[in-house]
Amino acid sequence: MNPEMKPPVTDMPAEEFRRHGHRLVDWIADYLQHSERYPVVAQVKPGDIRKALPRQAPEQPEDLTVALDDFERVILPGVTHWNHPRFLAYFAITGSGPGILGDLLGGALNVNAMVWKTGPAATELEEVVVGWLRQMLGLPEEFFGIIMDTASVSTLCALHAARERLGLSVREKGMGAGPRICVYCSDQAHSSVEKACITLGIGQEGVRAIAHDAEYRMDPTALEAAIQDDVRNGLRPCAVVATLGTTSSGSVDPVKEIAEIAARHALWLHVDAAYAGPAAILPEKRALFSGWERADSVVLNPHKWLFTPFDFSAFYTRDPQTLRAAFSLVPPVYLTTKEGDQVHNYMEYGIQLGRRFRALKLWFVLRYFGQEGVRQALRYHIELAQQFAALVDADPDWERMAPVHFSLVCFRARPRGVPEDRLDDLNAALLEDINASGQAFLSQTKLRGNLTIRLAIGHLRTSSQDLTAVWELLREGAARIVAR
Ligand SMILES: *Cc1c(COP(=O)(O)O)cnc(C)c1O
């Protein structure tokens, strides 16, 4: 080695890091405090941001100050603000100060927790944090937990494990061998179930969309009938997915009855509680989840309604042996470890080899707010939703479209004198106007064939004043459209 050789490039010196870091943290603190200053929905057209940026990376180094300026000038106008207190569309992905700081620290450590050895603390903090959360949710102790990126991937892993448990050797032989497999979910289930079946080679034709009842819950009688039908036709029922808190209306499948049916037919029961799962932390909401403790697997997203910045999906299974059998390979030599069964090597329980140190952010969130703070925040959101629903119910020109179990309200304008066949256009125009105004962001669904407005509460900064203002916007907007 030539002792004269110096690295031509070094990382940012500590002093400079400190300077930019402080500026950035100050910016973030102001942004979080005043996220309502920005239009909720980015007021840009497709291509606007791309056009404002150079086609090539800079040849020579630039001062990061310039990049930070460009961030404010070019990037920020193209941001739709999920942190805005009137972001009420989809399911608000809710971050929080402690969660952001946890994420920052995770980035700094840059640990890859593929096996215990490569991240002992990351692995064990993950065990501890998913264990804390499991206790808060009231799930039994035998549930093994792992952090995934999204509910979509958690459900994919669940269905892969479900198929592995059938013992059809699909893992070894591929899809060619064996009978056709079926997966059951309600016709209100999230598209990630269908996507998982497409990915796994079960195919769209292997997905049975079971009818729902008047409250958008899976009809267990129809489920039983569909399973019997498939068995008669020589198909192989594999898994049923119950949704607790559907994306469209927040409905709750009767998981107790579904668990009975799943047990009778030896099906894997996967519970998708991606959005509503955190509500199980509240004793007064636990009854809605009754039966989920019998599931083979459960997914919920702290990045949806537990103040943890995206991404963080908590996946639990009572059958980690099967999950591991589904994914584990004899590790290549360079990943062989000597700790054996004393430790979890999380790479064996999912698709990814490399895994981020995600546990830090939920750890900070739970410590900062405490279980009591979390309960209060969830209760407040549910109370806000109930009050908003009461406004809708009290007004003869509006109609509520689904029961409010959690923090999602589904409703539509139905002004007296407007014919039924004009209502979809009216509500679509209303949504368009409000979202274009930058003052609030709401999304839509179809319920009983009718265009329905969804208002989902999940942000720590959303207040009753925000919802009063949104209610006024809606009423004024509807009146204006009726007048034209
Ligand atoms: C949002 C949602 C999903 C998908 O969540 P990702 O983490 O984005 O994959 C799945 N199921 C339900 C019920 C959801 O609401």
The ligand as an SDF file (V2000), in Angstrom:
LIG
                    3D

 15 15  0  0  0  0  0  0  0  0999 V2000
  -54.2060    0.7320    3.1850 C   0  0  0  0  0  0  0  0  0  0  0  0
  -54.6720   -0.6580    3.2500 C   0  0  0  0  0  0  0  0  0  0  0  0
  -53.8760   -1.7130    2.7640 C   0  0  0  0  0  0  0  0  0  0  0  0
  -52.5770   -1.4780    2.0340 C   0  0  0  0  0  0  0  0  0  0  0  0
  -51.6180   -0.8870    2.8370 O   0  0  0  0  0  0  0  0  0  0  0  0
  -50.1090   -0.7020    2.3500 P   0  0  0  0  0  0  0  0  0  0  0  0
  -49.3380   -0.6800    3.6180 O   0  0  0  0  0  0  0  0  0  0  0  0
  -50.0740    0.5880    1.6120 O   0  0  0  0  0  0  0  0  0  0  0  0
  -49.7600   -1.8470    1.4800 O   0  0  0  0  0  0  0  0  0  0  0  0
  -54.3420   -2.9990    2.9350 C   0  0  0  0  0  0  0  0  0  0  0  0
  -55.5110   -3.2440    3.5440 N   0  0  0  0  0  0  0  0  0  0  0  0
  -56.3110   -2.2630    4.0110 C   0  0  0  0  0  0  0  0  0  0  0  0
  -57.6030   -2.6120    4.6780 C   0  0  0  0  0  0  0  0  0  0  0  0
  -55.9140   -0.9370    3.8750 C   0  0  0  0  0  0  0  0  0  0  0  0
  -56.7150    0.0510    4.3250 O   0  0  0  0  0  0  0  0  0  0  0  0
  1  2  1  0
  2  3  1  0
  2 14  2  0
  3  4  1  0
  3 10  2  0
  4  5  1  0
  5  6  1  0
  6  7  2  0
  6  8  1  0
  6  9  1  0
 10 11  1  0
 11 12  2  0
 12 13  1  0
 12 14  1  0
 14 15  1  0
M  END
$$$$
